[in-house]
Amino acid sequence: MVKVKVKLFAVFADAVGTKELVIDLSGGKVKVKDVLEYIRSKYPKFREVEESVPILMLVNGINVLPSDEVKDGDEVSFLPPVSGG
């Protein structure tokens, strides 16, 4: 069992209705895409938003790909791209 904290920002938090989740995922190696699939299955509005807004994925503050592994206790963040000037 892998327990991760998921932090959601901006439109992704709005779609789920909270800024933070704690989820348990079973299986051997758990990947970022497994966390995404879990959220998509529980919160259909997340998928709708994701179709129109690019998503940045971080694990413990480091930019990752969907195929990267997450470990028990990791913090996974999903946020839209931001720009500043």
C-alpha positions in Angstrom: 0.0 0.0 0.0 1.3 3.4 -1.0 -0.1 6.4 0.8 0.5 9.8 -0.9 -0.6 13.4 -0.2 -2.0 15.1 -3.3 -1.9 18.9 -3.5 -4.2 20.5 -6.1 -3.9 24.1 -7.3 -6.2 26.6 -9.1 -8.7 25.0 -11.5 -7.7 21.4 -10.4 -8.6 22.2 -6.8 -11.8 23.8 -8.0 -12.7 20.6 -10.0 -12.1 18.3 -7.0 -13.5 20.6 -4.4 -10.4 20.6 -2.1 -6.8 21.6 -2.3 -5.5 18.5 -0.7 -6.2 14.7 -0.7 -4.6 11.7 1.0 -5.0 8.6 -1.1 -4.0 5.0 -0.7 -3.0 3.0 -3.8 -2.3 -0.7 -3.8 0.0 -2.6 -6.0 3.7 -2.9 -6.5 5.3 0.1 -8.2 2.9 3.1 -8.2 3.4 5.8 -10.8 2.2 9.4 -11.1 -0.2 8.2 -13.8 -1.8 5.8 -11.3 -2.4 8.8 -9.0 -3.9 10.7 -11.9 -6.2 7.8 -12.8 -7.4 7.5 -9.2 -8.4 11.2 -9.2 -10.0 11.0 -12.6 -12.1 8.0 -11.5 -13.3 9.7 -8.3 -13.7 13.2 -9.6 -15.0 13.3 -13.2 -14.8 17.1 -13.4 -11.0 16.8 -12.9 -10.8 15.0 -16.3 -13.0 17.7 -17.9 -10.6 20.4 -16.7 -7.6 18.4 -17.6 -8.7 18.2 -21.3 -8.6 22.0 -21.6 -5.8 23.0 -19.2 -2.2 21.6 -19.4 -1.1 19.9 -16.1 2.2 20.2 -14.4 3.2 17.3 -12.1 5.5 17.5 -9.2 6.7 14.8 -6.7 8.2 16.3 -3.6 8.6 19.6 -5.5 10.4 18.1 -8.5 8.9 18.2 -12.0 8.1 14.6 -13.1 6.5 12.6 -15.9 3.4 10.4 -15.6 5.7 7.3 -15.8 7.8 8.3 -12.8 7.4 6.3 -9.6 5.9 7.6 -6.3 6.7 6.1 -3.0 4.9 5.9 0.3 4.8 9.3 2.0 5.5 11.3 -1.2 3.7 14.6 -2.0 2.3 14.8 -5.5 1.2 18.1 -6.8 -0.9 19.0 -9.9 -1.1 22.5 -11.1 -1.7 24.5 -14.3 1.3 26.3 -15.9 2.0 29.7 -14.5 3.8 32.6 -15.9 5.1 35.8 -14.5 7.0 38.8 -15.5 
